Amino acid sequence: MRIINNFRKTTFLVFIAVTILVSLIFVLVLGEESATSTSPKKLRVGVFESRAIAVAFAASKYNTFSQDLMKEYKDAEAKGDKKRMDELKQKGEKLQDKLHRQGFGNAPVDDLLVYIKDSFPEIAKKSGVDVIVSGVVYNNSSVEIIDITGEIVKPFNPSEKTLKIIEELRKHPPIEWDKFPIKD
């Protein structure tokens, strides 16, 4: 009888030890999961003022359109090529209208961003953003919007004067499309 009691006692103690061990493992696993499953990281989206891109571009080394057009016009004028002069004048007016729409309206600036596209990874890293877009129509609470306009114009090497123009421009809403073309 004593052997049976010792056997039962040993079995009971083993059962208690296994139960405690399983409970400890369960608590450790759950504790580790809850420690690693904090609230999800917010997506950080960098946005910029497209008008600032246009203004920075216009005063940059990348903007050779106007100079090239003027050179072509003077060459056509020297040759007396009236037809070419008219074509270049129309091209210049269209270019001016486009730059006005980009600089004072909200026309896309993709054609200007091409010049600084190699800077985007560094801009994103420096600004701490995952994505760069020109604007956001909607976002939920899992998205954090960060204005990176100041960083994204830097590759155009804007002067202090250009930066002041950009700063002043941002105080005003974009001009409506029906107000274009802007006449001097």
Phi, psi and omega per residue, in radians:
M1 nan -0.691 3.129
R2 -1.089 -0.678 3.122
I3 -1.121 -0.713 -3.140
I4 -1.150 -0.745 3.112
N5 -1.106 -0.742 3.100
N6 -1.114 -0.697 3.124
F7 -1.101 -0.774 3.128
R8 -1.128 -0.722 3.140
K9 -1.107 -0.797 3.126
T10 -1.111 -0.770 3.127
T11 -1.081 -0.748 3.121
F12 -1.098 -0.779 3.126
L13 -1.117 -0.695 3.095
V14 -1.114 -0.749 3.137
F15 -1.061 -0.768 3.128
I16 -1.116 -0.769 -3.126
A17 -1.104 -0.775 3.128
V18 -1.119 -0.742 3.130
T19 -1.071 -0.775 3.120
I20 -1.120 -0.754 3.140
L21 -1.089 -0.806 3.116
V22 -1.097 -0.728 3.119
S23 -1.089 -0.746 3.115
L24 -1.093 -0.774 3.124
I25 -1.077 -0.787 -3.140
F26 -1.036 -0.814 3.139
V27 -1.120 -0.745 3.141
L28 -1.120 -0.772 -3.137
V29 -1.117 -0.825 3.136
L30 -1.127 -0.700 3.122
G31 -1.091 -0.707 3.129
E32 -1.166 -0.713 3.131
E33 -1.129 -0.744 -3.105
S34 -1.240 -0.510 3.110
A35 -1.231 -0.599 -3.118
T36 -1.551 -0.294 -3.100
S37 -1.760 1.040 3.050
T38 -1.302 -3.138 -3.115
S39 -1.027 2.529 -3.072
P40 -1.106 2.584 3.132
K41 -1.170 2.365 3.108
K42 -1.301 2.504 3.018
L43 -1.327 2.174 -3.122
R44 -1.741 2.028 -3.072
V45 -1.932 2.118 3.091
G46 -1.531 2.221 3.100
V47 -2.066 2.730 3.133
F48 -2.472 2.759 3.090
E49 -1.462 1.956 -3.072
S50 -1.088 -0.539 3.122
R51 -1.101 -0.585 3.121
A52 -1.141 -0.631 3.097
I53 -1.080 -0.817 -3.116
A54 -1.083 -0.752 -3.133
V55 -1.169 -0.765 3.128
A56 -1.121 -0.722 3.115
F57 -1.091 -0.798 -3.062
A58 -0.983 -0.579 -3.108
A59 -1.744 0.250 -3.046
S60 -1.788 2.977 3.081
K61 -1.143 -0.332 -3.114
Y62 -1.334 -0.378 -3.089
N63 -1.498 1.510 3.094
T64 -1.866 -0.013 -3.089
F65 -0.983 -0.906 -3.080
S66 -1.085 -0.766 -3.140
Q67 -1.123 -0.760 3.127
D68 -1.101 -0.722 -3.140
L69 -1.134 -0.747 3.120
M70 -1.106 -0.695 3.124
K71 -1.117 -0.805 3.112
E72 -1.059 -0.708 -3.133
Y73 -1.108 -0.796 -3.141
K74 -1.117 -0.651 3.088
D75 -1.115 -0.772 3.126
A76 -1.139 -0.665 3.117
E77 -1.138 -0.737 3.120
A78 -1.102 -0.555 3.128
K79 -1.509 -0.137 -3.100
G80 1.259 0.433 -3.104
D81 -1.520 1.454 -3.093
K82 -1.031 -0.716 -3.131
K83 -1.054 -0.810 -3.138
R84 -1.151 -0.682 3.115
M85 -1.054 -0.756 3.117
D86 -1.117 -0.732 3.114
E87 -1.063 -0.796 -3.125
L88 -1.176 -0.621 3.103
K89 -1.116 -0.773 3.106
Q90 -1.114 -0.724 3.119
K91 -1.077 -0.742 3.113
G92 -1.104 -0.717 3.103
E93 -1.129 -0.700 3.107
K94 -1.152 -0.730 3.115
L95 -1.090 -0.771 3.134
Q96 -1.085 -0.755 3.119
D97 -1.075 -0.758 3.138
K98 -1.084 -0.811 3.140
L99 -1.126 -0.623 3.066
H100 -1.124 -0.754 3.131
R101 -1.111 -0.642 3.126
Q102 -1.312 -0.703 -3.058
G103 -1.439 -0.476 -3.087
F104 -2.100 -0.312 3.081
G105 -1.837 -2.590 3.086
N106 -2.295 0.711 3.065
A107 -1.187 2.574 3.131
P108 -1.012 2.584 -3.135
V109 -2.062 0.391 -3.118
D110 -0.944 -0.678 -3.126
D111 -1.160 -0.386 3.114
L112 -1.560 -0.577 -3.138
L113 -1.176 -0.394 3.129
V114 -0.961 -0.606 -3.086
Y115 -1.197 -0.398 -3.093
I116 -2.096 0.230 -3.043
K117 -1.005 -0.544 3.130
D118 -1.198 -0.265 3.123
S119 -1.474 -0.264 -3.035
F120 -0.996 -0.798 -3.140
P121 -1.033 -0.720 -3.139
E122 -1.208 -0.700 3.096
I123 -1.071 -0.790 3.138
A124 -1.075 -0.788 -3.129
K125 -1.097 -0.850 -3.108
K126 -1.112 -0.626 -3.120
S127 -1.486 -0.199 3.139
G128 1.233 0.646 -3.135
V129 -2.017 2.724 3.134
D130 -1.641 -0.465 -3.036
V131 -2.470 2.581 3.041
I132 -2.133 2.195 3.108
V133 -2.409 2.798 -3.127
S134 -1.398 -0.371 3.120
G135 -2.992 2.796 -3.137
V136 -2.193 2.209 3.112
V137 -1.491 -0.658 -3.135
Y138 -2.615 2.544 2.951
N139 -2.633 2.649 3.092
N140 -1.722 -3.061 -3.031
S141 -1.227 -0.163 3.118
S142 -1.508 0.059 -3.122
V143 -2.076 2.326 3.072
E144 -1.920 2.184 -3.112
I145 -1.694 2.235 -3.128
I146 -2.195 2.204 3.108
D147 -1.359 2.041 -3.118
I148 -1.997 0.356 -3.104
T149 -0.924 -0.797 -3.126
G150 -1.013 -0.651 -3.139
E151 -1.360 -0.659 -3.019
I152 -1.328 -0.317 3.074
V153 -1.506 -0.287 -3.087
K154 -0.986 -0.698 3.130
P155 -1.068 -0.306 3.069
F156 -1.440 -0.072 -3.128
N157 0.913 1.001 -3.118
P158 -1.209 2.501 3.073
S159 -1.298 2.987 3.080
E160 -1.072 -0.660 3.118
K161 -1.075 -0.803 3.131
T162 -1.107 -0.724 3.115
L163 -1.093 -0.642 3.102
K164 -1.187 -0.669 3.089
I165 -1.092 -0.771 3.118
I166 -1.074 -0.787 3.134
E167 -1.040 -0.783 3.141
E168 -1.177 -0.724 3.139
L169 -1.021 -0.691 -3.090
R170 -1.194 -0.241 3.110
K171 -1.378 -0.187 -3.063
H172 -2.115 2.571 3.111
P173 -1.238 2.741 3.084
P174 -1.060 2.621 3.093
I175 -1.282 2.460 3.140
E176 -1.158 2.605 -3.096
W177 -1.025 -0.607 -3.085
D178 -1.279 -0.090 3.119
K179 -1.567 -0.045 3.140
F180 -1.720 2.730 -0.041
P181 -1.282 2.644 3.109
I182 -1.420 2.205 3.103
K183 -1.772 2.390 3.130
D184 -1.240 nan nan
